[in-house]
Amino acid sequence: MHALILGAVNPVGCRLAEALCDRSLTTVALVEDWVQAPRLARLRLRMIEGRVTDLEVLRRAMAGCDVAFHCAEYDRPLEAARTRGPRDTLRLAWRRLARRVDSAFFLPRRNLECAEAVLSVASQRGVRRVICLNAAAVPTAPEEAALRYHRELGLSVTVLRPATLYGPFCSWTVDAVRALCRGRKPRGGPAPCLYVDHLVEAMLLAMDTDAGAGEVFPLHDQEPASCEELLEAHVHAFNGNWKSASATRRCQERETDADIQRARRVLGYNPSSSFAQNMERTAAWIQWSRL
């Protein structure tokens, strides 16, 4: 099978690339800037430079492609991890303000343009299956575009709508740790939460079956029950005293969740690790990364 990853340099795309290479699948990664792809450079895959909105680049990347993973909504600009003085602090604050303005006014339109380009070329190139990620965790225009291509053109599209994503390299975890480094309380996020490897597992399941075509699957973990608990776990991980016993408090509350039951029934979704195991890995990465 020939797989294409769009948004390959973000945490989801990189982790997916590792999983595909572990399966010995022929993998192509679309990379906007080579400097952003150090994690991909060590993998046995082909990288193509270009933007997701460039139709010619997409046509070249999708040549002979069986499945396309569109996870570019998790892309975000790189920023320096540390500041060395007042000027660096001001520059970093300005970049963050610019990013918030971009997210509020321009990002939705850009995400729709990317989705339309990907879906259009995939339909033209005869791609067998497209898996789209909706990073907003609520219905959006790109999600509706994906469903429209399935209804009107018969394109096999599955939409995954992950909850707040955490784990090694993930933006939520990185932002939380950097806030703690500055002595600030990290901002929470919408509950519930999802570990990055569990999202990748769901993407691979959606690749292997056509049963989820034309459907949207909200995804989250059974535990923790809230981002407050996730944040508390990150604080302990940052301080180097993560205790796995604290991860089992409210996991029973979501056993009958309809969305997860549907993902289990249709896709066979069944996360392979517990919150304690996920946080042990995340804590080890936090100590290693020295954010």
C-alpha positions as semicolon CSV with decimal commas, in nm:
position;residue;x (nm);y (nm);z (nm)
1;M;0,000;0,000;0,000
2;H;0,115;0,351;-0,091
3;A;0,040;0,617;0,176
4;L;0,071;0,996;0,161
5;I;0,092;1,219;0,469
6;L;-0,012;1,582;0,439
7;G;0,106;1,780;0,740
8;A;0,388;1,532;0,794
9;V;0,611;1,757;1,007
10;N;0,363;1,818;1,290
11;P;0,349;1,581;1,592
12;V;0,062;1,376;1,449
13;G;0,215;1,346;1,102
14;C;0,557;1,246;1,238
15;R;0,412;0,983;1,469
16;L;0,197;0,849;1,185
17;A;0,503;0,832;0,957
18;E;0,684;0,624;1,218
19;A;0,387;0,387;1,244
20;L;0,357;0,348;0,866
21;C;0,729;0,278;0,832
22;D;0,702;0,020;1,110
23;R;0,443;-0,151;0,889
24;S;0,691;-0,136;0,596
25;L;0,443;0,060;0,384
26;T;0,557;0,283;0,100
27;T;0,522;0,630;0,251
28;V;0,543;0,979;0,102
29;A;0,554;1,290;0,322
30;L;0,467;1,638;0,197
31;V;0,707;1,885;0,362
32;E;0,676;2,262;0,327
33;D;1,026;2,335;0,459
34;W;1,310;2,083;0,494
35;V;1,432;2,245;0,817
36;Q;1,108;2,136;0,986
37;A;1,160;1,765;0,911
38;P;1,441;1,633;1,137
39;R;1,220;1,353;1,278
40;L;1,131;1,239;0,927
41;A;1,491;1,238;0,799
42;R;1,573;0,917;0,989
43;L;1,281;0,723;0,839
44;R;1,267;0,517;0,520
45;L;1,023;0,737;0,330
46;R;1,016;0,981;0,041
47;M;0,978;1,352;0,110
48;I;0,832;1,601;-0,139
49;E;0,872;1,971;-0,079
50;G;0,567;2,191;-0,128
51;R;0,251;2,342;0,017
52;V;-0,074;2,157;0,071
53;T;-0,259;2,420;-0,134
54;D;-0,031;2,374;-0,439
55;L;-0,235;2,159;-0,679
56;E;0,062;2,060;-0,896
57;V;0,258;1,942;-0,592
58;L;-0,046;1,747;-0,472
59;R;-0,090;1,579;-0,810
60;R;0,274;1,472;-0,804
61;A;0,254;1,352;-0,444
62;M;-0,067;1,154;-0,502
63;A;0,056;0,970;-0,811
64;G;-0,003;0,602;-0,737
65;C;-0,134;0,683;-0,390
66;D;-0,378;0,441;-0,223
67;V;-0,453;0,637;0,094
68;A;-0,400;1,001;0,191
69;F;-0,384;1,127;0,549
70;H;-0,475;1,494;0,578
71;C;-0,348;1,611;0,918
72;A;-0,220;1,956;0,816
73;E;-0,461;2,127;1,057
74;Y;-0,212;2,042;1,332
75;D;0,063;2,247;1,164
76;R;0,178;2,557;1,346
77;P;0,479;2,792;1,316
78;L;0,795;2,700;1,503
79;E;0,906;2,927;1,785
80;A;1,211;2,950;2,005
81;A;1,189;2,744;2,322
82;R;1,385;2,988;2,538
83;T;1,441;3,363;2,550
84;R;1,766;3,536;2,636
85;G;1,662;3,891;2,710
86;P;1,390;4,159;2,690
87;R;1,406;4,183;2,312
88;D;1,363;3,809;2,267
89;T;1,072;3,817;2,512
90;L;0,901;4,095;2,315
91;R;0,956;3,914;1,985
92;L;0,810;3,594;2,129
93;A;0,509;3,782;2,269
94;W;0,452;3,946;1,930
95;R;0,469;3,611;1,750
96;R;0,214;3,462;1,988
97;L;-0,019;3,758;1,943
98;A;0,014;3,727;1,565
99;R;-0,061;3,355;1,589
100;R;-0,378;3,419;1,788
101;V;-0,498;3,676;1,534
102;D;-0,417;3,435;1,252
103;S;-0,607;3,153;1,427
104;A;-0,912;3,373;1,481
105;F;-0,939;3,535;1,136
106;F;-0,734;3,349;0,874
107;L;-0,683;2,990;0,987
108;P;-1,041;2,867;0,920
109;R;-1,026;2,993;0,561
110;R;-0,680;2,843;0,508
111;N;-0,791;2,508;0,649
112;L;-1,086;2,504;0,408
113;E;-0,858;2,587;0,112
114;C;-0,625;2,303;0,210
115;A;-0,912;2,057;0,248
116;E;-1,068;2,152;-0,086
117;A;-0,733;2,113;-0,262
118;V;-0,663;1,773;-0,106
119;L;-1,012;1,636;-0,172
120;S;-1,021;1,765;-0,529
121;V;-0,687;1,612;-0,628
122;A;-0,761;1,288;-0,442
123;S;-1,085;1,253;-0,639
124;Q;-0,906;1,322;-0,968
125;R;-0,618;1,085;-0,892
126;G;-0,841;0,797;-0,785
127;V;-0,711;0,775;-0,430
128;R;-0,893;0,485;-0,264
129;R;-0,929;0,639;0,080
130;V;-0,879;0,975;0,251
131;I;-0,857;1,018;0,628
132;C;-0,909;1,377;0,741
133;L;-0,843;1,516;1,087
134;N;-1,054;1,796;1,230
135;A;-0,834;1,970;1,488
136;A;-1,115;2,200;1,603
137;A;-1,303;1,915;1,780
138;V;-1,634;2,068;1,657
139;P;-1,805;2,062;1,314
140;T;-1,620;2,284;1,063
141;A;-1,633;2,383;0,696
142;P;-1,345;2,146;0,600
143;E;-1,529;1,860;0,769
144;E;-1,846;1,941;0,573
145;A;-1,641;1,961;0,252
146;A;-1,506;1,611;0,315
147;L;-1,855;1,472;0,369
148;R;-1,979;1,652;0,057
149;Y;-1,709;1,489;-0,158
150;H;-1,822;1,152;-0,025
151;R;-2,191;1,218;-0,094
152;E;-2,156;1,379;-0,436
153;L;-1,844;1,215;-0,585
154;G;-1,825;0,887;-0,396
155;L;-1,481;0,962;-0,251
156;S;-1,411;0,732;0,045
157;V;-1,348;0,987;0,321
158;T;-1,338;0,924;0,695
159;V;-1,323;1,221;0,933
160;L;-1,165;1,184;1,275
161;R;-1,238;1,458;1,528
162;P;-0,980;1,423;1,809
163;A;-1,022;1,578;2,153
164;T;-0,746;1,784;2,316
165;L;-0,429;1,609;2,202
166;Y;-0,138;1,549;2,438
167;G;0,186;1,352;2,450
168;P;0,545;1,388;2,325
169;F;0,593;1,684;2,088
170;C;0,221;1,775;2,102
171;S;0,140;2,146;2,115
172;W;-0,076;2,122;2,428
173;T;0,199;1,945;2,621
174;V;0,471;2,179;2,489
175;D;0,269;2,490;2,580
176;A;0,192;2,354;2,927
177;V;0,557;2,276;3,002
178;R;0,679;2,612;2,872
179;A;0,424;2,792;3,088
180;L;0,550;2,600;3,390
181;C;0,907;2,692;3,299
182;R;0,804;3,059;3,317
183;G;0,636;3,006;3,652
184;R;0,286;3,048;3,510
185;K;-0,022;2,831;3,531
186;P;-0,084;2,665;3,194
187;R;-0,415;2,725;3,023
188;G;-0,659;2,438;3,021
189;G;-0,842;2,312;2,718
190;P;-1,175;2,162;2,620
191;A;-1,237;1,824;2,781
192;P;-1,193;1,537;2,720
193;C;-0,838;1,442;2,608
194;L;-0,665;1,205;2,366
195;Y;-0,312;1,063;2,365
196;V;-0,133;1,109;2,032
197;D;-0,059;0,738;1,981
198;H;-0,428;0,657;2,022
199;L;-0,512;0,899;1,741
200;V;-0,253;0,731;1,518
201;E;-0,405;0,391;1,601
202;A;-0,746;0,521;1,492
203;M;-0,601;0,658;1,168
204;L;-0,449;0,322;1,082
205;L;-0,778;0,148;1,157
206;A;-0,962;0,393;0,930
207;M;-0,705;0,317;0,659
208;D;-0,773;-0,056;0,681
209;T;-1,153;-0,044;0,647
210;D;-1,405;0,130;0,426
211;A;-1,677;0,089;0,688
212;G;-1,621;0,442;0,823
213;A;-1,648;0,617;0,485
214;G;-1,871;0,924;0,498
215;E;-1,875;0,931;0,879
216;V;-1,730;1,152;1,152
217;F;-1,578;0,991;1,460
218;P;-1,514;1,208;1,767
219;L;-1,229;1,047;1,961
220;H;-1,116;1,075;2,321
221;D;-0,968;0,862;2,595
222;Q;-1,167;0,717;2,883
223;E;-0,922;0,883;3,122
224;P;-0,850;1,146;3,238
225;A;-1,205;1,278;3,263
226;S;-1,099;1,646;3,231
227;C;-0,814;1,868;3,115
228;E;-0,774;1,977;3,477
229;E;-0,664;1,625;3,566
230;L;-0,440;1,616;3,259
231;L;-0,287;1,948;3,361
232;E;-0,225;1,820;3,715
233;A;-0,048;1,516;3,568
234;H;0,172;1,742;3,355
235;V;0,266;1,950;3,660
236;H;0,380;1,632;3,838
237;A;0,565;1,518;3,524
238;F;0,738;1,857;3,495
239;N;0,849;1,835;3,858
240;G;0,979;1,482;3,804
241;N;0,742;1,317;4,052
242;W;0,476;1,161;3,829
243;K;0,279;0,895;4,017
244;S;0,091;0,645;3,802
245;A;-0,155;0,572;4,084
246;S;-0,311;0,917;4,040
247;A;-0,433;0,833;3,692
248;T;-0,727;0,609;3,779
249;R;-0,977;0,839;3,947
250;R;-1,265;0,889;3,706
251;C;-1,213;0,648;3,420
252;Q;-1,552;0,476;3,467
253;E;-1,761;0,781;3,380
254;R;-1,725;0,742;3,003
255;E;-1,768;0,366;2,962
256;T;-2,098;0,415;2,779
257;D;-1,991;0,710;2,565
258;A;-2,178;0,676;2,234
259;D;-1,903;0,821;2,016
260;I;-1,634;0,587;2,144
261;Q;-1,870;0,290;2,125
262;R;-1,940;0,374;1,761
263;A;-1,567;0,405;1,684
264;R;-1,512;0,068;1,850
265;R;-1,796;-0,093;1,658
266;V;-1,717;0,050;1,314
267;L;-1,340;0,095;1,318
268;G;-1,239;-0,153;1,587
269;Y;-1,092;0,131;1,794
270;N;-0,951;0,007;2,123
271;P;-0,661;0,213;2,268
272;S;-0,368;-0,007;2,362
273;S;-0,232;0,188;2,660
274;S;-0,364;0,340;2,983
275;F;-0,340;0,699;3,102
276;A;-0,070;0,594;3,349
277;Q;0,142;0,445;3,069
278;N;0,082;0,748;2,847
279;M;0,190;0,992;3,117
280;E;0,498;0,784;3,201
281;R;0,608;0,820;2,838
282;T;0,516;1,188;2,832
283;A;0,702;1,253;3,158
284;A;1,013;1,080;3,022
285;W;0,994;1,294;2,707
286;I;0,951;1,615;2,911
287;Q;1,266;1,536;3,108
288;W;1,453;1,446;2,789
289;S;1,342;1,745;2,581
290;R;1,446;2,009;2,837
291;L;1,186;2,254;2,715
